[in-house]
Amino acid sequence: MACLTLFTVKDELHIQMPKNSISLQTLLETHESPFMVIDSALTIVGVNKAWEHSFSVNREEYIGRTCCSNAPNCRHQELFNKLEPYEASIINEQNHQLNVRGVPLLDNDGQVFLGEMVKKISHEKTHSVEPKMVGSCTSFMSYQRKLMQAAQSQVPVFLTGETGTGKELAADFIHSHSERAEYELVIVDCTVLSEELFESELFGHEKGSFTGAGNAKKGLFEIADKGTLFLDEIGELPLSQQPKLLRALETGQFRRVGGTKALHSNVRLVCATHRNLARMVKDGLFREDLFYRLSVFPVQVPALRERMNDIPEITDYLLHLMGQREGKNYSIEKSALIKLLRHQWPGNIRELKNCLQLATSLSVDAHISEADINYMQQAESNIVYHPTHMSNSDLFQDRKNNPLEQMESNVIQDLIEKYQGNRKLIAAEMDISERTLYRKLKRFNLN
């Protein structure tokens, strides 16, 4: 099998395959989404299991075929000509509407291949195993009713609460129960919006507007038209970029970078933060006018310790999700569940999920015992809550004293070495999104 390395700058997909490090088949199977590799003769040389499953085909039927019916006048040939990544929506031979992303790959002999990732676009509501909010205690039901009220309004919603409480799930709930549910929910992670990336990511850019802008690109604000724009961790947005966001929100108008035409987007705004924005306004770190524009309908997301009666239900649901992904039927002993109920969960549902993931890997015959629940944070009486004046080095040192976070940091460090820093592969092995991995790297001060 050939060894492949990504041949594109700008880290479009955060994949950086070093030479002689990974076989073609391994590269294929690391992708959860359907993935195909095509050679310069426009011949399919590999597809992964996800492709077989998604389109109900045998890979042997595809390998050796021409890439598509339009060859050689197709997107695949254009990539070999320009060596630039592409993204497009197409209708395939089976009449499926697909979103495709292609990137050039380079083997250790210098031969160029094309890697194409595919995602089906469905316009039907499906009952998938995607995570959802779970609970039935009084505080949770009150919280869910408030989310429903927010969903039925059109004003901006401001989600506050500790990290790990499920603010993204809350945003998804608001969107899916609103009049805009048939349109896009676009998630913007403000922690990765640097001053250089802000305008291009949010408002898009025109071809040639800056070095590397080989094609025009829609921004997330434009993509979210008629749908919902979720600004996650809005407190991390650079102060210098806040007036641009405020202007777009107030007028609904914006221009792409390098463009002269005023574009319009009608979006429903939901934002979230774990930070105290009112305090940041007083400290001059967040614009007061933007704060009032965002916080029209505030919703406090409850911490897990405020809804402890929901832990058995949440645990059962999370184990069900993990079991479906892994083809197993997990169960948990009563004593193990009691141990979970005795913990205060300062990391909230995210911490509970991490704990259960560790427990499933330690369990015998998919049955979780009390002994498998070993990697939890200290009891609440031993937890130090960090004042805002603590330095980053102090925070990092204190996290090293936390058993769960120290173990997680060690696991990530091992995966960084295993995959030579490839975030895509690290996130896939940890079964988390690249966005979540980025936050963990930042939190643990890992490069």
Secondary structure, 3 states (H helix, E strand, C coil): CCEEEECCCCCCCCCCCCCCCCEHHHHHHCCCCCEEEEECCCEEEEECHHHHHHHCCCHHHHCCCECCCCCCCCHHHHHHHHCCCEEEEEECCCCCEEEEEEEEEEECCCCEEEEEEEEECCCCCCCCCCCCCCCCCHHHHHHHHHHHHHHCCCCCEEEECCCCCCHHHHHHHHHHCCCCCCCCEEEEEHHHCCCCCHHHHHHEECCCCCCCCCCCEECHHHHCCCCEEEEECHHHCCHHHHHHHHHHHHHCEECCECCCCCEECCCEEEEEECCCHHHHHHCCCCCHHHHHHHCCEEEECCCHHHHHHHHHHHHHHHHHHHHHHHCCCCEECHHHHHHHHCCCCCCHHHHHHHHHHHHHHHCECCEECHHHCCCCCCCHHHCCCCCCCCCHHHHHHHHHCCHHHHHHHHHHHHHHHHCCCCHHHHHHHHCCCHHHHHHHHHHCCCC
